[in-house]
Amino acid sequence: MNIIKRESLHEKYLIYSSKIYLFFIFLLFTSYSYSQESLNLEHGTAAFIIRTPKQIVVAVDSRAVDANYNITSDSVCKIGKFGTMYYVVNGLSSQSNVFNVFHLLQKAQECKGSVYDKINSFEQLVKAPLVKALTNLKNDTATFNEVTKSRSQLGVNFFGIRNDTLVLINRGFKMIDDKDSIDLDIERNECPGNCDSIAYILVGSNEFNNRFSLRYPRFWERNLVEMAKTYVQMQIDEKVPAVGGEIQTIQITLNSTNWSAKNNCK
């Protein structure tokens, strides 16, 4: 088995390859907790997302807090519908009167074309308001530095069935700051596409993800629904800021979809 590894304080990238499978971690985000009044909603999401040829399994928490870390809800729907597919957002999701990724996702769904056309439309819709939100944050050095630590400032993960195939599509929006102005670079990853078999995304700090992987080595070979729940529950038990509430899960196969919060999150 060949292993390629590149890591820094806030990112990790591993490829495991053999004759049996290609295992691909394409993004790793830290959980955000913002303290600025200009941000009207904080998700601080803990999320476990994995795609194999036989199933897609996702687990997220359901907590929202205000700018002062006060809990505003423990029943936020963090798994959303995108046409015939689903999505989970992590990173900077909203800023008062400037940027709201969920509104833009809804607007993109109203565009014509295939799911991929709608995702492309979403990319175009998100650029200007996200740049404006990041520009506004430059006025507060501490918050700006915290937001820009991660490999991407916004990640949107689409998943579901396309052409009788289970697919995971990630779009990562990375800030380019040349001091005079801010621009965005979009990282595009898909499975199948960038991977042949298994891809997963863990939304949590590097330190936490290292401990999880040590406690549950080769977790992708275990019961994935239980592993997904365990990943989120561990962050809740450790009182990770802005993570809590009910654990929401969804399991998708080519024959069925089991969404634990479907009735509340349509």
C-alpha positions as a Python dict, from the first residue, in 0.01 Angstrom:
ca = {
    (1, 'M'): (0, 0, 0),
    (2, 'N'): (135, 341, -95),
    (3, 'I'): (78, 636, 136),
    (4, 'I'): (110, 999, 33),
    (5, 'K'): (84, 1243, 321),
    (6, 'R'): (91, 1622, 339),
    (7, 'E'): (-14, 1808, 651),
    (8, 'S'): (1, 2145, 821),
    (9, 'L'): (-167, 2291, 1129),
    (10, 'H'): (-511, 2304, 971),
    (11, 'E'): (-514, 2051, 691),
    (12, 'K'): (-438, 1693, 621),
    (13, 'Y'): (-438, 1510, 292),
    (14, 'L'): (-393, 1137, 263),
    (15, 'I'): (-421, 894, -22),
    (16, 'Y'): (-414, 522, 45),
    (17, 'S'): (-398, 313, -269),
    (18, 'S'): (-385, -59, -336),
    (19, 'K'): (-521, -304, -588),
    (20, 'I'): (-838, -330, -382),
    (21, 'Y'): (-936, 30, -325),
    (22, 'L'): (-845, 394, -346),
    (23, 'F'): (-913, 577, -25),
    (24, 'F'): (-923, 955, -51),
    (25, 'I'): (-957, 1228, 214),
    (26, 'F'): (-1003, 1542, 15),
    (27, 'L'): (-1090, 1808, 271),
    (28, 'L'): (-1063, 1861, 641),
    (29, 'F'): (-1225, 2161, 806),
    (30, 'T'): (-1209, 2288, 1159),
    (31, 'S'): (-1533, 2371, 1336),
    (32, 'Y'): (-1593, 2744, 1352),
    (33, 'S'): (-1729, 2945, 1642),
    (34, 'Y'): (-1750, 3317, 1576),
    (35, 'S'): (-1780, 3594, 1831),
    (36, 'Q'): (-1870, 3892, 1614),
    (37, 'E'): (-2212, 4055, 1618),
    (38, 'S'): (-2191, 4084, 1239),
    (39, 'L'): (-2242, 3708, 1218),
    (40, 'N'): (-2604, 3632, 1290),
    (41, 'L'): (-2584, 3252, 1297),
    (42, 'E'): (-2308, 3015, 1403),
    (43, 'H'): (-2316, 2650, 1312),
    (44, 'G'): (-1988, 2515, 1449),
    (45, 'T'): (-2090, 2197, 1275),
    (46, 'A'): (-1956, 1853, 1359),
    (47, 'A'): (-2004, 1633, 1053),
    (48, 'F'): (-1902, 1289, 933),
    (49, 'I'): (-1957, 1228, 561),
    (50, 'I'): (-1849, 912, 381),
    (51, 'R'): (-1918, 769, 37),
    (52, 'T'): (-1851, 408, -64),
    (53, 'P'): (-1972, 226, -377),
    (54, 'K'): (-2257, 77, -169),
    (55, 'Q'): (-2370, 362, 56),
    (56, 'I'): (-2340, 722, 164),
    (57, 'V'): (-2358, 791, 538),
    (58, 'V'): (-2374, 1136, 697),
    (59, 'A'): (-2410, 1245, 1059),
    (60, 'V'): (-2424, 1602, 1192),
    (61, 'D'): (-2514, 1778, 1514),
    (62, 'S'): (-2811, 2018, 1538),
    (63, 'R'): (-2698, 2310, 1755),
    (64, 'A'): (-2699, 2681, 1672),
    (65, 'V'): (-2561, 2955, 1896),
    (66, 'D'): (-2562, 3333, 1885),
    (67, 'A'): (-2262, 3565, 1879),
    (68, 'N'): (-2214, 3524, 2254),
    (69, 'Y'): (-2220, 3142, 2239),
    (70, 'N'): (-2571, 3128, 2383),
    (71, 'I'): (-2765, 2832, 2249),
    (72, 'T'): (-3044, 2953, 2021),
    (73, 'S'): (-3159, 2610, 1905),
    (74, 'D'): (-3078, 2243, 1943),
    (75, 'S'): (-3295, 2141, 1648),
    (76, 'V'): (-3131, 2311, 1348),
    (77, 'C'): (-3157, 2113, 1024),
    (78, 'K'): (-2801, 2080, 897),
    (79, 'I'): (-2882, 1826, 629),
    (80, 'G'): (-3070, 1994, 347),
    (81, 'K'): (-3231, 1897, 18),
    (82, 'F'): (-3083, 2009, -313),
    (83, 'G'): (-3316, 1888, -584),
    (84, 'T'): (-3292, 1510, -578),
    (85, 'M'): (-2971, 1529, -375),
    (86, 'Y'): (-2872, 1654, -29),
    (87, 'Y'): (-2614, 1890, 117),
    (88, 'V'): (-2422, 1974, 434),
    (89, 'V'): (-2250, 2312, 483),
    (90, 'N'): (-1947, 2384, 698),
    (91, 'G'): (-1747, 2701, 753),
    (92, 'L'): (-1869, 3058, 723),
    (93, 'S'): (-2240, 3018, 646),
    (94, 'S'): (-2389, 3363, 706),
    (95, 'Q'): (-2325, 3725, 788),
    (96, 'S'): (-2606, 3968, 866),
    (97, 'N'): (-2752, 4140, 558),
    (98, 'V'): (-2452, 4035, 350),
    (99, 'F'): (-2425, 3662, 301),
    (100, 'N'): (-2639, 3355, 364),
    (101, 'V'): (-2530, 3033, 199),
    (102, 'F'): (-2867, 2864, 257),
    (103, 'H'): (-3054, 3136, 68),
    (104, 'L'): (-2806, 3101, -217),
    (105, 'L'): (-2850, 2723, -225),
    (106, 'Q'): (-3225, 2772, -253),
    (107, 'K'): (-3176, 3026, -532),
    (108, 'A'): (-2944, 2789, -719),
    (109, 'Q'): (-3207, 2516, -708),
    (110, 'E'): (-3440, 2747, -899),
    (111, 'C'): (-3194, 2770, -1189),
    (112, 'K'): (-3250, 2558, -1498),
    (113, 'G'): (-3052, 2250, -1589),
    (114, 'S'): (-2911, 1941, -1423),
    (115, 'V'): (-2785, 1913, -1067),
    (116, 'Y'): (-2437, 1992, -1192),
    (117, 'D'): (-2568, 2300, -1373),
    (118, 'K'): (-2730, 2412, -1046),
    (119, 'I'): (-2407, 2354, -854),
    (120, 'N'): (-2223, 2564, -1112),
    (121, 'S'): (-2486, 2835, -1068),
    (122, 'F'): (-2435, 2818, -692),
    (123, 'E'): (-2061, 2874, -740),
    (124, 'Q'): (-2134, 3193, -930),
    (125, 'L'): (-2398, 3311, -684),
    (126, 'V'): (-2176, 3269, -378),
    (127, 'K'): (-1867, 3456, -497),
    (128, 'A'): (-1962, 3822, -457),
    (129, 'P'): (-2143, 3801, -120),
    (130, 'L'): (-1881, 3570, 32),
    (131, 'V'): (-1602, 3806, -78),
    (132, 'K'): (-1794, 4094, 79),
    (133, 'A'): (-1843, 3901, 404),
    (134, 'L'): (-1472, 3815, 423),
    (135, 'T'): (-1378, 4174, 343),
    (136, 'N'): (-1597, 4293, 629),
    (137, 'L'): (-1424, 4052, 866),
    (138, 'K'): (-1085, 4209, 792),
    (139, 'N'): (-1187, 4491, 1024),
    (140, 'D'): (-1148, 4250, 1317),
    (141, 'T'): (-804, 4091, 1305),
    (142, 'A'): (-870, 3814, 1559),
    (143, 'T'): (-1186, 3689, 1389),
    (144, 'F'): (-1037, 3724, 1042),
    (145, 'N'): (-731, 3520, 1140),
    (146, 'E'): (-952, 3250, 1294),
    (147, 'V'): (-1167, 3225, 981),
    (148, 'T'): (-869, 3210, 747),
    (149, 'K'): (-686, 2933, 935),
    (150, 'S'): (-881, 2663, 758),
    (151, 'R'): (-798, 2525, 418),
    (152, 'S'): (-1129, 2665, 294),
    (153, 'Q'): (-1350, 2933, 444),
    (154, 'L'): (-1667, 2766, 316),
    (155, 'G'): (-1734, 2406, 226),
    (156, 'V'): (-2052, 2275, 67),
    (157, 'N'): (-2089, 1899, 36),
    (158, 'F'): (-2352, 1761, -202),
    (159, 'F'): (-2437, 1391, -203),
    (160, 'G'): (-2692, 1149, -341),
    (161, 'I'): (-2762, 935, -647),
    (162, 'R'): (-2682, 1040, -1005),
    (163, 'N'): (-2723, 803, -1299),
    (164, 'D'): (-2755, 500, -1069),
    (165, 'T'): (-2430, 588, -892),
    (166, 'L'): (-2371, 715, -538),
    (167, 'V'): (-2188, 1046, -563),
    (168, 'L'): (-2020, 1289, -325),
    (169, 'I'): (-1946, 1637, -461),
    (170, 'N'): (-1748, 1892, -262),
    (171, 'R'): (-1696, 2260, -333),
    (172, 'G'): (-1441, 2437, -115),
    (173, 'F'): (-1418, 2817, -131),
    (174, 'K'): (-1071, 2935, -36),
    (175, 'M'): (-989, 3301, 18),
    (176, 'I'): (-706, 3462, -178),
    (177, 'D'): (-591, 3775, 4),
    (178, 'D'): (-344, 4002, -176),
    (179, 'K'): (-380, 4272, 95),
    (180, 'D'): (-549, 4517, -143),
    (181, 'S'): (-846, 4295, -224),
    (182, 'I'): (-994, 3951, -163),
    (183, 'D'): (-1072, 3689, -425),
    (184, 'L'): (-1186, 3327, -411),
    (185, 'D'): (-1039, 3005, -540),
    (186, 'I'): (-1281, 2714, -575),
    (187, 'E'): (-1157, 2364, -504),
    (188, 'R'): (-1369, 2097, -673),
    (189, 'N'): (-1363, 1733, -561),
    (190, 'E'): (-1593, 1451, -658),
    (191, 'C'): (-1628, 1080, -594),
    (192, 'P'): (-1638, 904, -836),
    (193, 'G'): (-1392, 1131, -1009),
    (194, 'N'): (-1112, 1219, -770),
    (195, 'C'): (-1155, 876, -613),
    (196, 'D'): (-1242, 529, -738),
    (197, 'S'): (-1400, 382, -429),
    (198, 'I'): (-1418, 556, -89),
    (199, 'A'): (-1410, 923, 6),
    (200, 'Y'): (-1485, 1090, 335),
    (201, 'I'): (-1495, 1433, 497),
    (202, 'L'): (-1450, 1488, 870),
    (203, 'V'): (-1558, 1827, 1005),
    (204, 'G'): (-1363, 1872, 1324),
    (205, 'S'): (-1028, 1995, 1447),
    (206, 'N'): (-711, 1817, 1338),
    (207, 'E'): (-637, 1721, 1698),
    (208, 'F'): (-982, 1566, 1743),
    (209, 'N'): (-968, 1381, 1412),
    (210, 'N'): (-629, 1236, 1500),
    (211, 'R'): (-768, 1099, 1827),
    (212, 'F'): (-1078, 960, 1655),
    (213, 'S'): (-866, 780, 1394),
    (214, 'L'): (-642, 633, 1663),
    (215, 'R'): (-938, 511, 1865),
    (216, 'Y'): (-1115, 369, 1558),
    (217, 'P'): (-847, 266, 1308),
    (218, 'R'): (-982, 172, 964),
    (219, 'F'): (-1322, 299, 1073),
    (220, 'W'): (-1441, 286, 710),
    (221, 'E'): (-1450, -93, 742),
    (222, 'R'): (-1687, -82, 1043),
    (223, 'N'): (-2058, -8, 1076),
    (224, 'L'): (-2060, 334, 912),
    (225, 'V'): (-2383, 458, 1068),
    (226, 'E'): (-2248, 380, 1414),
    (227, 'M'): (-1910, 534, 1330),
    (228, 'A'): (-2079, 851, 1203),
    (229, 'K'): (-2287, 886, 1518),
    (230, 'T'): (-1985, 813, 1737),
    (231, 'Y'): (-1779, 1082, 1565),
    (232, 'V'): (-2039, 1352, 1634),
    (233, 'Q'): (-2123, 1224, 1984),
    (234, 'M'): (-1756, 1240, 2084),
    (235, 'Q'): (-1749, 1610, 1999),
    (236, 'I'): (-2071, 1667, 2192),
    (237, 'D'): (-1932, 1479, 2494),
    (238, 'E'): (-1614, 1685, 2481),
    (239, 'K'): (-1824, 2003, 2473),
    (240, 'V'): (-1675, 2134, 2151),
    (241, 'P'): (-1807, 2493, 2120),
    (242, 'A'): (-2131, 2526, 1923),
    (243, 'V'): (-2168, 2148, 1880),
    (244, 'G'): (-2461, 1974, 2046),
    (245, 'G'): (-2826, 1880, 2029),
    (246, 'E'): (-2970, 1580, 1849),
    (247, 'I'): (-2753, 1384, 1608),
    (248, 'Q'): (-2906, 1381, 1260),
    (249, 'T'): (-2815, 1100, 1021),
    (250, 'I'): (-2885, 999, 666),
    (251, 'Q'): (-2795, 671, 497),
    (252, 'I'): (-2837, 642, 120),
    (253, 'T'): (-2811, 326, -87),
    (254, 'L'): (-2918, 267, -446),
    (255, 'N'): (-3238, 110, -312),
    (256, 'S'): (-3334, 324, -12),
    (257, 'T'): (-3279, 643, 189),
    (258, 'N'): (-3305, 653, 567),
    (259, 'W'): (-3308, 1013, 693),
    (260, 'S'): (-3353, 1044, 1068),
    (261, 'A'): (-3472, 1407, 1060),
    (262, 'K'): (-3667, 1398, 735),
    (263, 'N'): (-4001, 1513, 879),
    (264, 'N'): (-3845, 1821, 1038),
    (265, 'C'): (-3600, 1913, 762),
    (266, 'K'): (-3790, 1889, 434),
}
